[in-house]
Amino acid sequence: MPRKTNRLTLQLPPEFVELCDGDGVTPEMVLTGFIADLAGIMNWADNPRADGYSSNGSDERRMAMEYYERVGYPWFNGG
C-alpha cells in the first residue's frame, strides 16, 4: 500500500537560503535531510524509497530528536 504524502509550501527566509547557498547545498537538501533524521527514515539500498528521504546517520538522528525535544514540540499540546 503506498504511503500518503503531504505537500507543504513554505516561504524561506533569505538568511536560510544564503546559508545554504554559501555552503553549496540546496534548501531542499537541508530540510529533507533534517526531516529524515528526525523521523528516522532509512533509505536501504535493497529497498530504496521513491521520495529520496534518507537519514544522514545515527548521530544525526539523535541530534535532530534532541533539538526537537529541547524546543518542546512533543509537549506543545499537553502531550
Backbone as CSV, one residue per row, in Angstrom:
resi,resn,N_x,N_y,N_z,CA_x,CA_y,CA_z,C_x,C_y,C_z
1,MET,0.842,-1.175,0.000,0.000,0.000,0.000,0.892,1.245,0.000
2,PRO,0.692,2.173,-0.931,1.526,3.375,-0.984,1.327,4.259,0.243
3,ARG,2.382,4.927,0.621,2.306,5.853,1.753,1.630,7.140,1.328
4,LYS,0.897,7.722,2.242,0.279,9.022,1.991,1.378,10.091,2.045
5,THR,1.362,10.986,1.090,2.321,12.085,1.104,1.590,13.387,1.374
6,ASN,2.300,14.309,1.950,1.765,15.639,2.239,2.657,16.663,1.565
7,ARG,2.051,17.686,1.024,2.810,18.753,0.379,2.640,20.021,1.207
8,LEU,3.730,20.750,1.363,3.748,21.984,2.123,4.453,23.043,1.296
9,THR,3.846,24.190,1.202,4.508,25.325,0.561,4.966,26.251,1.676
10,LEU,6.241,26.589,1.654,6.842,27.345,2.745,7.726,28.440,2.170
11,GLN,7.516,29.654,2.630,8.404,30.736,2.219,9.656,30.680,3.082
12,LEU,10.800,30.620,2.429,12.056,30.522,3.149,12.668,31.904,3.338
13,PRO,13.168,32.189,4.539,13.812,33.481,4.754,15.124,33.551,3.974
14,PRO,15.463,34.734,3.490,16.689,34.866,2.697,17.934,34.437,3.472
15,GLU,17.931,34.588,4.781,19.091,34.189,5.577,19.347,32.684,5.462
16,PHE,18.270,31.905,5.449,18.405,30.456,5.316,18.900,30.094,3.917
17,VAL,18.330,30.730,2.915,18.738,30.470,1.531,20.197,30.859,1.334
18,GLU,20.610,31.990,1.886,22.000,32.437,1.766,22.947,31.478,2.481
19,LEU,22.545,30.973,3.650,23.358,29.999,4.374,23.569,28.756,3.515
20,CYS,22.496,28.263,2.950,22.590,27.078,2.087,23.458,27.357,0.868
21,ASP,23.202,28.488,0.205,23.999,28.853,-0.970,25.479,28.933,-0.627
22,GLY,25.788,29.535,0.514,27.179,29.682,0.934,27.877,28.347,1.150
23,ASP,27.101,27.334,1.504,27.670,26.004,1.731,27.510,25.084,0.523
24,GLY,26.906,25.610,-0.555,26.773,24.835,-1.780,25.752,23.716,-1.709
25,VAL,24.732,23.898,-0.869,23.652,22.908,-0.769,22.326,23.612,-1.034
26,THR,21.323,22.836,-1.406,20.008,23.424,-1.632,19.210,23.411,-0.338
27,PRO,18.314,24.375,-0.173,17.425,24.337,0.992,16.648,23.023,1.056
28,GLU,16.238,22.497,-0.093,15.512,21.229,-0.116,16.358,20.102,0.478
29,MET,17.638,20.065,0.153,18.525,19.026,0.674,18.620,19.114,2.199
30,VAL,18.771,20.323,2.709,18.894,20.514,4.158,17.606,20.113,4.864
31,LEU,16.481,20.583,4.361,15.203,20.304,5.015,14.806,18.839,4.911
32,THR,14.993,18.223,3.751,14.631,16.806,3.637,15.566,15.947,4.483
33,GLY,16.832,16.330,4.575,17.760,15.593,5.429,17.375,15.683,6.893
34,PHE,17.005,16.878,7.344,16.597,17.040,8.739,15.316,16.260,9.026
35,ILE,14.364,16.335,8.116,13.107,15.597,8.286,13.386,14.102,8.372
36,ALA,14.232,13.601,7.489,14.557,12.174,7.500,15.243,11.779,8.798
37,ASP,16.163,12.618,9.280,16.838,12.317,10.543,15.850,12.321,11.700
38,LEU,15.003,13.332,11.770,14.048,13.442,12.866,13.056,12.286,12.865
39,ALA,12.599,11.897,11.694,11.602,10.822,11.589,12.240,9.433,11.534
40,GLY,13.562,9.367,11.521,14.244,8.074,11.473,14.016,7.332,10.172
41,ILE,13.954,8.072,9.065,13.684,7.468,7.763,14.969,6.875,7.197
42,MET,14.911,5.594,6.937,16.055,4.887,6.382,15.777,4.590,4.911
43,ASN,16.779,4.753,4.080,16.669,4.503,2.647,17.628,3.365,2.312
44,TRP,17.157,2.151,2.479,18.013,0.985,2.296,18.304,0.738,0.824
45,ALA,19.511,0.336,0.520,19.913,0.066,-0.864,19.065,-1.043,-1.483
46,ASP,18.663,-2.031,-0.672,17.870,-3.127,-1.208,16.371,-2.818,-1.260
47,ASN,15.979,-1.675,-0.699,14.575,-1.267,-0.720,14.508,0.263,-0.719
48,PRO,15.017,0.917,-1.777,15.108,2.385,-1.777,13.738,3.052,-1.779
49,ARG,13.691,4.196,-1.160,12.464,4.992,-1.112,12.351,5.823,-2.387
50,ALA,11.185,5.855,-2.954,10.952,6.632,-4.175,11.051,8.126,-3.917
51,ASP,10.739,8.562,-2.686,10.743,10.002,-2.394,12.134,10.543,-2.081
52,GLY,13.138,9.674,-1.957,14.511,10.112,-1.749,14.870,10.484,-0.325
53,TYR,13.934,10.434,0.610,14.258,10.762,2.000,15.184,9.699,2.566
54,SER,16.228,10.143,3.264,17.175,9.207,3.851,17.912,9.878,5.000
55,SER,17.966,9.205,6.127,18.694,9.720,7.277,20.168,9.883,6.932
56,ASN,20.816,10.819,7.605,22.241,11.054,7.404,23.109,10.260,8.368
57,GLY,22.500,9.509,9.278,23.268,8.681,10.201,22.681,8.681,11.599
58,SER,23.192,7.788,12.431,22.632,7.625,13.774,22.868,8.850,14.652
59,ASP,24.030,9.475,14.574,24.276,10.681,15.368,23.341,11.804,14.947
60,GLU,23.137,11.934,13.647,22.257,12.984,13.134,20.818,12.742,13.586
61,ARG,20.375,11.479,13.597,19.029,11.166,14.084,18.890,11.548,15.553
62,ARG,19.890,11.211,16.355,19.861,11.540,17.778,19.835,13.048,18.000
63,MET,20.687,13.776,17.282,20.753,15.225,17.476,19.489,15.925,16.990
64,ALA,18.895,15.426,15.916,17.638,16.011,15.437,16.549,15.835,16.482
65,MET,16.474,14.656,17.092,15.466,14.408,18.126,15.756,15.239,19.370
66,GLU,17.021,15.388,19.724,17.370,16.230,20.872,16.921,17.671,20.638
67,TYR,17.143,18.186,19.435,16.688,19.533,19.095,15.175,19.629,19.231
68,TYR,14.463,18.688,18.644,13.005,18.670,18.637,12.452,18.661,20.066
69,GLU,13.041,17.822,20.905,12.589,17.746,22.296,12.991,18.977,23.093
70,ARG,14.178,19.508,22.843,14.637,20.691,23.583,13.753,21.902,23.301
71,VAL,13.315,22.037,22.042,12.392,23.116,21.703,11.064,22.920,22.425
72,GLY,10.702,21.665,22.659,9.472,21.368,23.378,8.305,20.942,22.503
73,TYR,8.559,20.630,21.248,7.471,20.268,20.340,6.595,19.120,20.864
74,PRO,7.175,18.073,21.476,6.314,16.978,21.940,5.294,17.413,22.998
75,TRP,5.537,18.555,23.630,4.681,18.983,24.733,3.848,20.224,24.403
76,PHE,3.876,20.674,23.168,3.133,21.877,22.786,1.641,21.759,23.044
77,ASN,1.104,20.581,22.876,-0.339,20.393,23.045,-0.650,19.534,24.265
78,GLY,0.194,19.646,25.282,-0.054,18.910,26.509,0.298,17.455,26.445
79,GLY,1.038,17.045,25.386,1.408,15.637,25.193,2.513,15.222,25.999
